[in-house]
């Protein structure tokens, strides 16, 4: 959040409410940042250019706020420079409520929504109206070729502040063209796939001492699928602590059986079932074979769970860091720590929200303790490992699971801060 936005939005009453509700400290830092010009960057410019609608708030002479939806072709809200927006005001129902409000009070608030990616941008500014008589060349810049709606005037907005909002509670919605495109992509992907032979439910794969049957399959994300494994006789399974993994047999398309390790993602407090979550890799391998062949009723014989990523058993606080599919053991750790009433924070990073398995469950189970970051989501926060570890309690134990670059970044930051190596526990997911 920029200091310019905070200066406008955080009035004395707002600050008092933040103090009352316990969020004041978190927002205080934005106000103490050096004053900066609220200039749009590449992410904001690209985001605005992709929008085909926005919500606009104005203030009437009676003090009442008025919100209006504005729509047009994608990009009709134009970035004229880093601090100036403009749009052509098309002829509508001719009530002129927003226009009349702007004549008396030039303050304006815009809400720009990206529903599929659960992203929103808030902009505060001051608006002025133009027409063909007052600024014909500027009005021409706001027009959209081949869009047949009649332009009555232009609205020029000088940006006073902006802020990216969190994705919480934004329900994904898709335009008809987006739905059509996704159907085409899914159909093409299915057509291109060569059907792999499915494992007959009567065949038992593997030779371990533990007999399991797949009793449930859930699609967590477009590429991550969760499998519920129960004992053949539905008896209680051997206990498995957070961080444990199963070595499971997988039949490849060429018929060869290979062993692959997957962390147990289920709640360690449960004894009736294990759960593993598998990320599909389209270049082949064990994960793709699992997606192609495991189904309800598939029977496996596996070795007992193994744990090389143990959670500490005392009351020291924990910092849990997960990257992508590395959330699987970290989720189990969070559930264990929560049950033990041990302080912890969970920091979860992925490319975009739709790449995050268990995202909604974790946010609901651990409000105020689960934080999400996105590496390929414009305007959304990215994980700052160095800052995260700098703020960690002096006796906190750090657990990280994910791709090698993430683990290397955590270990490097910990070393730079002088943390004892044993305080940083990690498990790599290639």
C-alpha positions in Angstrom: 0.0 0.0 0.0 1.3 3.4 -0.9 1.6 6.2 1.6 -0.5 8.4 -0.7 -3.5 6.1 -0.5 -3.1 5.6 3.3 -3.0 9.4 3.8 -6.4 9.7 2.1 -8.1 6.6 3.3 -7.0 6.3 6.9 -8.9 9.1 8.5 -8.9 9.5 12.3 -12.1 7.4 12.6 -10.6 4.7 10.4 -7.4 4.6 12.5 -9.5 4.4 15.7 -11.4 1.4 14.3 -8.1 -0.3 13.2 -6.8 0.1 16.7 -10.0 -1.3 18.2 -9.9 -4.4 15.9 -6.2 -5.0 16.2 -5.0 -4.2 12.7 -3.5 -0.7 13.3 0.0 -1.9 13.8 0.0 -3.8 10.4 -1.0 -0.6 8.5 1.1 1.9 10.4 4.2 1.1 8.3 2.6 2.4 5.1 2.0 5.8 6.7 5.6 6.1 7.8 7.0 5.4 4.4 8.7 8.4 2.6 6.2 10.4 0.6 6.0 9.1 -2.9 4.2 10.0 -6.1 1.3 7.6 -6.7 2.5 6.7 -10.2 1.2 3.6 -12.0 3.8 0.9 -12.8 3.8 -1.8 -15.5 1.6 -4.2 -13.5 -1.1 -1.5 -12.9 -1.0 -0.3 -16.5 -1.4 -3.8 -17.9 -4.2 -4.6 -15.4 -6.1 -1.5 -16.4 -5.7 -2.1 -20.1 -7.3 -5.6 -19.7 -10.5 -4.4 -18.0 -13.8 -4.0 -19.8 -15.6 -2.5 -16.8 -15.1 -0.8 -13.5 -17.2 0.7 -10.6 -17.0 4.4 -10.0 -18.0 6.2 -6.8 -18.8 9.9 -6.6 -20.1 12.2 -3.9 -23.4 14.2 -4.2 -24.1 17.7 -2.9 -26.1 16.1 -0.1 -23.0 14.1 0.9 -24.5 10.7 -0.2 -22.1 8.4 -2.1 -23.2 7.1 -5.5 -21.7 4.1 -7.2 -22.1 3.4 -10.9 -20.9 0.6 -13.2 -19.0 1.7 -16.3 -18.4 -0.7 -19.2 -17.0 -0.8 -22.7 -14.5 -2.8 -24.8 -11.4 -4.0 -23.0 -9.0 -1.0 -22.6 -11.7 1.7 -22.8 -10.3 3.1 -19.5 -7.0 4.5 -20.9 -3.8 5.3 -19.1 -2.7 8.7 -20.4 0.4 8.8 -18.3 1.6 7.4 -15.0 -0.8 9.6 -13.0 -3.6 10.2 -15.4 -6.5 8.0 -16.6 -9.3 8.9 -19.0 -12.4 7.3 -20.5 -15.0 8.2 -23.0 -18.4 8.6 -21.3 -20.9 6.8 -23.5 -24.6 7.8 -23.8 -26.7 5.9 -21.2 -30.0 6.4 -19.4 -29.5 10.1 -19.3 -29.9 10.5 -15.5 -26.5 12.2 -15.3 -26.1 11.4 -11.6 -22.3 10.8 -11.7 -21.7 13.7 -14.1 -23.7 16.1 -11.9 -21.8 14.9 -8.8 -18.5 15.6 -10.5 -19.5 19.1 -11.3 -19.9 19.8 -7.6 -17.2 17.5 -6.1 -14.3 16.3 -8.3 -13.3 13.4 -6.0 -13.8 10.0 -7.5 -13.1 6.4 -6.4 -12.6 3.5 -8.9 -12.8 -0.2 -8.3 -11.4 -2.4 -11.0 -12.1 -6.1 -10.8 -10.5 -9.2 -12.3 -13.0 -11.9 -11.2 -11.3 -15.0 -12.8 -8.0 -14.2 -11.0 -9.6 -12.8 -7.8 -7.8 -9.5 -8.1 -8.9 -5.9 -7.5 -7.3 -2.5 -7.8 -8.6 0.6 -6.0 -7.9 4.1 -7.3 -8.6 7.5 -5.7 -8.4 10.6 -7.8 -9.9 13.9 -8.9 -11.9 14.1 -12.1 -12.6 16.8 -14.7 -15.0 16.6 -17.6 -14.1 17.5 -21.2 -16.0 17.6 -24.5 -15.3 18.4 -28.2 -15.4 22.1 -27.6 -13.0 22.2 -24.6 -10.5 19.5 -25.5 -11.1 17.9 -28.9 -7.7 16.3 -29.3 -7.7 14.8 -25.8 -11.2 13.5 -26.3 -10.1 11.8 -29.5 -7.5 9.9 -27.5 -10.3 8.4 -25.4 -12.3 7.1 -28.3 -12.3 3.4 -29.1 -12.2 2.6 -32.9 -15.1 0.4 -34.1 -17.1 0.8 -30.9 -20.4 2.2 -32.0 -21.7 3.8 -28.7 -22.0 7.6 -28.9 -19.5 9.5 -26.9 -21.0 12.4 -24.9 -18.0 13.6 -23.1 -14.6 12.5 -21.6 -13.6 12.0 -18.0 -10.0 12.7 -17.1 -8.9 11.5 -13.7 -5.7 12.7 -11.9 -4.6 9.8 -9.6 -4.1 10.7 -5.9 -3.5 7.2 -4.6 -4.1 3.5 -5.4 -4.0 0.2 -3.6 -4.2 -3.5 -4.6 -6.8 -5.3 -2.5 -6.6 -8.9 -1.2 -8.3 -11.7 -3.1 -10.4 -12.8 -0.2 -14.1 -13.3 -0.8 -13.9 -12.5 -4.6 -16.0 -15.2 -6.3 -14.5 -16.1 -9.7 -16.7 -15.2 -12.6 -16.0 -15.6 -16.3 -17.2 -13.8 -19.4 -18.7 -15.9 -22.2 -15.6 -15.5 -24.3 -13.4 -16.8 -21.4 -15.7 -19.8 -20.9 -15.6 -20.6 -24.6 -11.8 -20.3 -24.7 -11.4 -22.6 -21.7 -13.6 -25.2 -23.2 -11.6 -25.1 -26.4 -8.3 -25.5 -24.5 -9.6 -28.3 -22.4 -11.0 -30.1 -25.4 -7.7 -29.8 -27.3 -5.8 -31.1 -24.3 -8.1 -34.1 -23.9 -7.9 -34.8 -27.6 -4.1 -34.7 -27.6 -3.8 -37.1 -24.7 -3.2 -40.7 -25.5 -5.4 -42.7 -23.1 -3.2 -44.7 -20.7 -4.3 -48.1 -19.6 -6.1 -47.9 -16.3 -5.1 -50.2 -13.5 -7.9 -52.8 -13.0 -9.5 -52.5 -9.6 -8.8 -56.2 -8.9 -5.1 -55.9 -9.5 -2.8 -55.2 -6.5 0.1 -53.0 -7.2 3.2 -53.2 -5.0 4.5 -55.6 -2.3 4.6 -53.6 0.9 3.1 -54.8 4.2 0.3 -52.2 4.3 -2.7 -52.9 2.1 -4.5 -49.8 0.9 -7.4 -49.0 -1.3 -8.2 -45.6 -3.0 -11.5 -44.6 -1.5 -11.7 -41.0 -2.7 -10.4 -38.7 -5.5 -10.7 -34.9 -5.4 -9.5 -32.3 -7.9 -7.9 -29.6 -5.8 -6.6 -27.4 -8.7 -6.5 -27.9 -12.4 -3.3 -29.8 -12.0 -3.4 -31.2 -8.4 -5.4 -34.2 -7.4 -5.9 -35.6 -3.9 -6.2 -39.3 -3.2 -7.7 -40.8 -0.1 -6.2 -44.1 0.9 -7.9 -46.5 3.4 -7.0 -49.9 4.8 -8.5 -52.7 2.8 -10.5 -53.7 5.8 -11.2 -50.1 6.8 -9.4 -50.5 10.1 -7.4 -47.7 11.6 -4.1 -47.1 9.9 -0.7 -46.9 11.6 -0.1 -43.4 13.0 1.9 -41.0 10.8 3.2 -37.7 12.2 3.3 -34.4 10.3 6.1 -34.5 7.7 5.8 -38.3 6.9 5.6 -39.6 3.4 4.5 -42.8 1.6 6.5 -44.6 -1.0 3.9 -45.7 -3.5 4.1 -48.1 -6.5 3.2 -46.5 -9.9 2.7 -48.3 -13.2 4.1 -46.4 -16.1 2.6 -46.5 -19.6 5.4 -48.9 -20.7 4.2 -51.4 -17.9 7.2 -50.8 -15.6 6.4 -50.3 -11.9 8.3 -47.6 -10.2 8.3 -46.2 -6.6 7.5 -42.6 -5.9 7.4 -40.7 -2.6 4.5 -38.4 -1.6 4.1 -36.5 1.6 1.0 -37.2 3.6 -1.2 -34.2 3.4 -4.1 -35.3 5.6 -4.6 -34.3 9.2 -2.2 -36.4 11.3 -4.9 -36.7 14.0 -6.9 -38.9 11.7 -6.3 -42.7 11.8 -9.0 -43.8 9.3 -7.3 -42.6 6.1 -4.2 -41.2 4.6 -4.2 -38.5 1.9 -1.6 -37.6 -0.8 -1.8 -34.7 -3.3 -0.2 -35.2 -6.6 0.8 -32.5 -9.1 0.4 -33.6 -12.7 3.6 -33.0 -14.8 2.8 -33.1 -18.5 6.3 -34.2 -19.5 5.4 -37.6 -18.1 6.8 -39.5 -15.1 5.2 -41.0 -12.0 2.8 -38.1 -11.2 1.2 -38.3 -14.7 0.9 -42.0 -14.4 -0.9 -41.7 -11.1 -3.3 -39.2 -12.6 -3.9 -41.5 -15.6 -4.3 -44.8 -13.7 -5.3 -44.4 -10.1 -9.0 -44.5 -9.6 -11.6 -45.4 -7.0 -11.0 -49.0 -5.9 -7.3 -49.1 -7.0 -5.5 -51.4 -4.6 -1.9 -50.8 -3.4 0.5 -52.5 -1.1 3.0 -50.0 0.4 5.6 -49.8 3.2 4.8 -48.0 6.4 5.1 -44.2 6.4 8.6 -42.8 6.8 9.4 -39.4 8.3 12.6 -37.5 7.5 10.9 -34.1 8.0 10.0 -34.2 11.7 8.2 -31.4 13.5 9.6 -30.3 16.9 7.8 -31.5 19.9 8.2 -28.6 22.3 6.5 -25.2 22.6 8.8 -23.1 20.5 7.0 -21.1 17.8 7.3 -22.2 14.1 7.4 -20.4 10.8 6.0 -22.7 8.0 7.0 -21.8 4.4 5.5 -23.7 1.5 6.1 -23.3 -2.3 3.6 -24.9 -4.7 2.9 -28.6 -4.0 5.3 -28.3 -1.1 2.2 -27.3 0.9 1.4 -31.0 1.5 3.6 -31.7 4.6 3.4 -28.0 5.7 -0.4 -28.3 5.9 -0.1 -31.4 8.2 2.4 -29.4 10.3 0.0 -26.5 10.7 -2.8 -28.8 11.7 -0.6 -30.5 14.3 0.7 -27.2 15.7 -2.9 -25.8 15.9 -4.0 -28.8 17.9 -1.1 -28.4 20.3 -1.8 -24.6 20.6 1.8 -23.8 19.5 2.2 -20.4 17.9 3.0 -20.5 14.2 2.7 -18.6 10.9 2.1 -20.3 7.5 3.5 -18.5 4.5 2.3 -20.1 1.2 3.5 -19.0 -2.2 2.6 -20.2 -5.7 2.3 -18.8 -9.2 -1.4 -17.8 -9.0 -4.4 -18.5 -6.6 -5.7 -21.3 -8.8 -2.3 -23.1 -8.4 -2.8 -23.3 -4.6 -4.1 -26.6 -3.2 -6.0 -26.3 0.1 -5.9 -22.5 -0.1 -9.5 -21.9 1.1 -9.3 -24.6 3.7 -6.1 -23.2 5.2 -7.4 -19.6 5.2 -10.6 -20.8 7.0 -8.8 -23.0 9.5 -6.1 -20.6 10.4 -7.4 -17.0 10.1 -4.7 -14.4 10.8 -2.0 -17.1 10.6 -2.1 -18.1 6.9 -0.5 -15.7 4.4 -0.5 -16.2 0.6 1.8 -14.8 -2.0 1.9 -15.0 -5.8 4.9 -14.9 -8.1 2.9 -14.4 -11.4 -0.1 -12.4 -10.2 0.2 -8.6 -11.0 -0.2 -6.4 -8.1 -0.2 -9.2 -5.5 2.4 -9.5 -2.8 5.4 -11.7 -3.3 7.2 -13.6 -0.6 10.1 -11.7 0.9 12.1 -14.5 2.6 14.7 -12.2 4.1 12.1 -9.9 5.7 10.1 -12.9 6.9 13.0 -14.5 8.7 14.1 -11.1 10.1 10.8 -10.7 11.8 10.7 -14.3 13.1 10.9 -14.9 16.9 14.4 -15.6 18.2 13.6 -19.2 19.1 11.3 -19.9 16.1 11.9 -23.1 14.1 11.7 -22.6 10.4 10.2 -25.3 8.1 10.3 -25.0 4.4 9.1 -27.3 1.6 9.0 -26.6 -2.1 11.2 -26.1 -5.1 15.0 -25.9 -4.7 15.3 -22.2 -5.3 12.9 -21.4 -2.5 14.8 -23.6 -0.1 18.1 -22.1 -1.2 16.7 -18.6 -0.6 15.5 -19.5 2.9 18.8 -21.2 3.9 20.8 -18.2 2.5 18.7 -15.7 4.4 18.9 -17.7 7.6 22.7 -17.9 7.3 22.9 -14.2 6.6 20.9 -13.5 9.8 23.2 -15.9 11.8 20.5 -18.5 12.5 21.7 -21.8 13.8 21.5 -24.4 11.0 19.4 -26.7 13.1 16.6 -24.1 13.3 16.0 -24.5 9.5 14.4 -27.7 8.5 13.6 -28.4 4.8 12.4 -30.9 2.3 12.8 -30.4 -1.4 10.2 -31.0 -4.1 11.9 -31.0 -7.5 
